[in-house]
């Protein structure tokens, strides 16, 4: 019983130990907050990358694409029978986006992607990322609404024109030039600008705007091809790398313009994007597809899962999180050295008291238990308060961010950089458990040497200590 009484008394009266408690508390709280934010960012990024890329991607090694797309698709479906939920064809090429805003002409380097909007929405989160200027969702389609043409300058003149007059035909042609028949979905960051001091993004190419796309043709003699499209919506995934470069157009139109087909189903393509059924081993599916395609068309294809395709980025995030955890754990280690120093001082200060305890019958293990229990108590109090403080901070992190932004006069978390409406967090119980367990272990281990030193004191020598 005396062991618990002394541990409790030292915990209440030895205020110098408060420094160790605060060190453990800050270390535990910091590690919980950092891990929750890092896990939230990582999971959000993984989800968005997964939605953009689909589960498995079969790509041709040639920039010009590959032919016999029907045969390739049939082989992929045969090998992946029972494991493939949906797939879609894509054509990709670098290009130049041009559009007019007021008196200025804006030019952007982009990645032009030809897709079928219906099947593309089935293999990923494509439809979830499509919005209009106000952020409202739009349906995945490249069909130009006739109302857009009616709202154009020539379209408004058509309302009052006589259909029998020659001017009516001229106005119809002008209306088609102002609002082309082919629609496009633009990356939001490529056609928007965030004005300083404003909470809203200025859209430079509103819905209905005519934009020009220039891209290379296929073949040995590459030629520039150019066509005009009508803006129908925006791709806003939250990944600035893609939102600033992706431009989606009808796949048949892009094939025709690049000389990859006749504008109908078929023609050359660059990739097949595959959505697997739930529970499918993606690595095994990719390996099976790669083996089958190599046997039929050696060196023509490259098959990767979405994680393999984004391997360097995902590995960098995991490495950064691991290194950050190691560095932050040094904070708790410093608290351990503080406990070691404080306990060593207490042993010297209380040498005579230890001698009295031993002369009254306290056992060696009992004296050892006093200091081990005291160290464990410091760890429990510090890690417990740190855990509660860290979790409360995580659960209210966006409120804290808003409060700090008002005090500092600028945004602490700039959503124009990350395109997140709020700071994403994810609390993993196992991560919290090993952080708290590690702090307890360090506090206990730091008290072992002082405890052993106190336990090994001889009662007579201890009573004679000055």
N, C-alpha and C positions, 0 to 999 in steps of 0.2 A: 504493500500500500504506500510506503514512504516514497517509492520510485515515482508513482503518479502524482503524489502531493508535491514533490520537489520539482518535477517537470512543469506542473501547472504554476507553481510559484515563480520559477525562473521565467516562464513565458509571460507572466504578468508584470514582473518587476524589472527584468533585465532589458531596459529600453535600448541598449546598444544593439540587441538582436533585431530591433526593428529595421535596421539597415539591410540585414540579410533577408528579412521577410519582404521588404519592398523590392529588393533585387529579384527575388524569385517571382514575386507577383508581376513585375514589369516584364520579365522574360517570358513567363507563361502567357500573359495577355498579348504581348507583341507577336509571339509565334502563332497563337490562335487566330488573331486578326489577319496576319499576313497569309497564313495558309488558307483561310476562308476566302479572302479576296483573290488569291492566286488560283485557287480551285474554281471559283466562280468565273473568272476570266477564261481559264483553260477550257472549262466545260462549255461555256457560251461560244467560244471560238471553234471548238471541235464540232458543236452542233451546226454552226453556220457553214463551216467548211464542208461538213458531211452533206448538208442540204444542197450546197452549190455543186459538188462534184459527183454525187450519187455513190453507190457502194463500190462498184467495180467499173473501170474504164478500159476499153479496148481501143488503142490508138494506132493509127498507121504511122510508120516511120518516115514517110514522105510528106513534104509540105503540100504536094499536089493532091494528097488523099489517096484512097485506094478504090479500085473498081470491084465488080462482083459483090456489091454490098448485100444483095439478097442471099447469095451463097454463104457469105460470112455470117450473116444474121441467122441463117438456118442452122449452121454448124454450132454457133454459140447457144442457140435454143436447145439443140440436141444434147450437147455436153452438159448444159446446165438444167436439164429437164428436172422439174420438181424443186428446183432451187431458185429459179428466176421469177420474180413477180412482174417486172416490166422492163422494157429497154427502149431507147430512142437513139436516133441518128443525129449527128452534129457536124457542122462544117465550121472551121475556125480559120481566121486569117488576120494578120495585123492590118490596120487601116488608119485613115485620117477622118475625123469627124469635123465638119464645118457647119456653122449656123450663124444667123444674123440676130443681133440684139441691139435694137435702135440703130445708130449709125455705125456700130462696130461689128466686125466679123471675128468670131472666135474659132480657133482651130485647136483640136486636141488629138493626140495619138491614142488610139483605142484598139481593143481586140474585138473584131466583128465576129459574131457567133450566129450561125444559121441554125435554127431549131424549129421543130414542130411544137407549138405551144401546148397542145393537148398531151402528147406523150412525154414532153419534157417535164410537165407538172407531175406526172406519175412516178418519175424516178428520183425526185428530190423535193426540196422546199422552194422550187422556183416560183410557184404561184403565191407563196406566203410573202415573198419579197417584193411583189409588184404593188406600187402605190401611185397615186396622183399627186398634184402639187400640195394638197392639204394633208397628205399622209393617209388618205382613205384607200382601201384595197381596190384594185382593178382586176378584172378577169384576164387570164392568160390568152390573149388573142391578138392577131395582127390585122384584123378587119377594121377598116377605116369607117367610122360612123359618118353617115351622110350629113349629120348635123354640123360636123366640123367644117365640111365644105360649104355648107350654107352660111356659116359664120364668117367665111373669108370675105375679102373685099369684093372679089368677082361674084361670089355667091350671093352677097347682099344685093348687088346690082341685078342679078338674075331674077330676083323676086318680082321686080317691076318691069322686066324686059318682055317683049312680045315674042313668043316662040316662033312666029313666022318670019321674023326679021333675021337678017344675016348676023347682026350684032349678037343675037342670042347664042349662036354657035361659037362665036369668038369668045364670049364670056364663059361658056362652058369649058373651053380649052384653057382659058386663064385660071378658072377655078381648079381644074385638075393640076395645073402647074403649081398653084399655091398650096394645094393639099393633095399630094400624090396618092396613088392607089395603094401603094405598099406602106404598111405601118412598121414602126420600130419601137423598141423599148430601150431607153437610154439609162446608163449608169447614173444614179442621182448625183454623185459627187462630180461627175464630168460636166454637168450642165447647171450647177448651182454655185452660189457664192454666199459665204457667211459674212455679212457686213459687221464691222466693229461696233460693239455696244448693242447689237440687236440679238434677240432670241430666236428670230426666224431666218430661214435660208431663202435667199433670193433665187428663184428659178429663172435661168436665162433662156431656156427653151421650153415654154409652156406647152401643154397638150394642144395639138393642132399645128405646131410649128413645123415648117419644112426644114429638114436638115439634109446635108450632102455627105455621102460616104464615099471615100476613095480607097481602093485596095488593089492588090496585084492580081493578075490573071494567073492561070496555071500553064504549064508547058515550058519548053526550053527558052522561048522568046517571051519573057515576061513583059506584059504591058499594063499600064494603069487603067483601071476601070472605075467609073463614077456613076452614081445613081442617087436619086432623091427619095426621101422617105418622110412619112408623117409621124410626128411624135405622138404616141398613144399612152405612155406611162413611163414609170421610172423603176429601175432595179435598185433596191435599197436593202442590202443584206446586213449592213453594219460593219462589213470588212472594207475599209477604205481602199485597199489595193484593188478590189474587184469593182466597188461602186464607182471608182474613178476611171475605169478602163473598159468595162463590159458594155457592149452594144448588141442587142438581139434583133435579128431580122428573120423573115421567112426563109427556111432552108432552101426551098425550090428557087426562090428569087436569087439568092446568093450563088447557088450552083449555076444558074443560067448566066449570071453576070461574069462569073469567074471562068466560064467555059468548062464547067464540070458536069453539065447536064443540059437537058432541053427545057428545064423549067417545070417538068412533071416529076412524078415519083420515080426514083432511081437516080442514076448519076453517081459521081464520085463523092465520097464522104471522108472526113478526117477521123471520126471516132464513133464508137458505140458506148453509150452510158447505160449501165445496168443497175436496176434495183433488185436486190435479192430478197427472198422471203425471210421472215423473222426466224432467228435461230440458225441461219446458214453460216457456216465457217467461210468467211470471205477470203482468207488466205488460201484455203484449199480450193475454193471455186476459181480464184485467179490462177492458181497453178494448173488446174485441169484445163482451163481455157487456153492458157499459154502453150501447154503441151500439145493440145489438139491443133491449134492454129500453126504452130511451128511445124508439125508433121505435114500439114497441107500447104502452107505458104511460108517457108523458112525466111527469117530476117525481115518479114514484112510488118509484123505487129509487135506492140509492146503492151502487156497487160499488167495493170496495177490496181490495188485497192486504193480507196481514198486516203487511207493512212500512209501507205507507201508513197503515194504521189505528193503528200505534204509532209513526208518524213523529216526533212531538215527543220522545218518550222516547229513541228510537234516535239521533236527531240530537244530543240533549243529551249522551249518552254519548260520541259521536264528538268533539264539540266539547271536552268536558272532557279527553279523552285527548290531543287536539292541543295544547291550551293547556298541559297538564301537561308534555308533551314539550318545548315551547318553553322553559318555565321551567327544567326540569331541564338543558337543554342549556347554559344559562348557567353551570352549574357547570364544564363542560368549557371554556367560553369564558374563565372566570376562570383556569383552569389555563393557557390560551394566553397570557394577559397575564402570568402568572407566568414562563412560559418566555421571553417577550420581555424582561422586566426582568432576569432572571438572565443571559441571553445578552448583553444590552447591558453588564452589569457585567463579564462575562468578557472581552468585547472590549476594554474599557478596561484591565482588569487584565493581559491578555496582549498588550498592544500591542507591547512589545519582542520577545516571543516570535514574534509574527506577522511582525515585521520580520526577525528571524533566519531564519524559514522562507522568506520571499520572497528574502532575499539568498542563500540556499542553492539557490535555483532553483524554489521552489514557485510554481506558477502561480496567477493570480487565481481561476480556476475551481476549483483544488484547495483554496485557502483557503476559498472559498465552500462547497465540498462538505463541509468539516469541520463547519461549524456547521449546515448543512442536514441532514447525516447524524446529527449529535448530537440535533437536534430530532426527527428521525424516530425515532431510537432511543428517546428518552424517550416518544414517543407509542406506539411498539410495546410497550415494557415496561409502561407504564401501562394502555393499553387491553387488552393481553393478560391481565395479572393481574386487571383489572377484569372482563373477560369471564368468566374462569374463576370468579372469586369470585361474580359475579352469577348465573351458571348453577348453581353449587353451592347458593347460597342459595335459588334458585327450586325446585330439586329437593328440597330439605329444608325448605321453608318451613313445612310443618305441624309438623315436629319442632321447629323454632325457635320457632314460635308456642306449642307446648305447654310448652317450656322457659321462655319469657318469662312465660307465664301462671302457672306455679308460683312463679317468683321474685317477680312483682308481686302475686300473691295474687288476681288476677281474670282473667277471660277477655279476652285481647287481641282475638281474633276471636270475637264472640258469635254462635253459630249460631242463637240464638233470633230474631235480627234478620233474618239473611239466609237462614236455613233451608238452608244448605249444610252437609254433614257435614264438609267440609274446604275450605280455601281453594283455589278453582279457579285454575289457571295454564295458560298456553299460550305456548310459546316458538316464535316465528316466525323461522326462519333469516335471512330477508331483513331483518327489523327489527334483529336482532343485527348483521348485516353493515353496515347503514347507520349504526348507532350507533358501531361500531368504526371504520368508514371516516371518519366525521365527526370522531372524536377524533384520528385520524391526520392528517387534513387541517388541523385547527386547530393541532396541535403543529408541523406543517411550516411552515404559513403564518406562525406566530408567530416562527419562526427566520429568515425571509427577510430582514427589515430588518437585524438584527445581522450576518447572514452577508454581506450586500451591503456593509455598513459595514466589516467586517473585510477583505473582498476588495479594497476600494478604497483601503486604506492604502498610502502610498508607503514603500518599504523604508527609505530614509534617514531620513524624518521619524519613522517608527516606532521606529528604533533610537535616535533622539535623545530619545524620549518619556521624561519623568520623571513 
